Amino acid sequence: MIKAEDGEVTFRGIKSHVMAEAVTVLRTLKEAVSEEEYKIVIRLADKSDEQVKDEAEEAREMLKKLLGL
């Protein structure tokens, strides 16, 4: 079982069952979003929390510049 709530994820059960659930989640996500969005999710999942925070800050700064704020 995979349970996600408030940024916390819990895994319970046999490894093969948990992995099967993860595959199901990823397949469903891939069907629900664009290919580019899916690739972004996979890329971000491979990064540390600090790297993700840094990229988010860079994106905010870029948006401010583009919007003239």
N, C-alpha and C positions, 0 to 999 in steps of 0.2 A: 504494500500500500504506500502511496505517496500522498502526503497531506501538506498543503502549503497554506499558511495563514499569517498575515501581518509580517511578511518578509522572512518567516521561519519555515523551514521545510523539514518534515519528519519522514523517514523511510522505515517501514516495518515489513518483515516477511522475508521470504526466500529471495536471494539476489536475482535469480532469473525472472521471478514474478515482478519485482520492482523494475527491472530493466524493460520488461515487456510493457509495463505501464508508461514508462518514460518514452518509449518508442511511440506508443499510442498518442501521448500528449503532443509530441513533436510532429507527428503526421497530421494531427488535427490542426495544429497551429499553422503548418505549411499550407493547408487547404484554406485557412481562414484569412491569411494575410498575403501580401505580394511577395514575390520571390526575394526582392531586395530587403524587405522588412524581415523576412525569415533569416536571411543571411546575416543581418545586423544582430538579431537575437543570438544566433549561434556564435558569432564573433565576440559579442559581449559576454556570453557565458564562459568563454575561455579566458577572460581577463580577471584580474584581482579586483576587489572592491575599490581599492585606491586608484587603479587605472581607469575604472569606469567613472569614478567621481571626477578625476582629472579631465577625461574626455567630455563629460557633461558640462564642466566649467568652461572649457574651451568653446563648446558649442554655444553656451549662453553669451559669451563675449563676442563671438562671431555674429550672432543674431542682433546684439545691441549695436554693433558697428553697421550692419546691413540696414537696420531700422533707423539709424541716426540718433540713437539714445545715448 
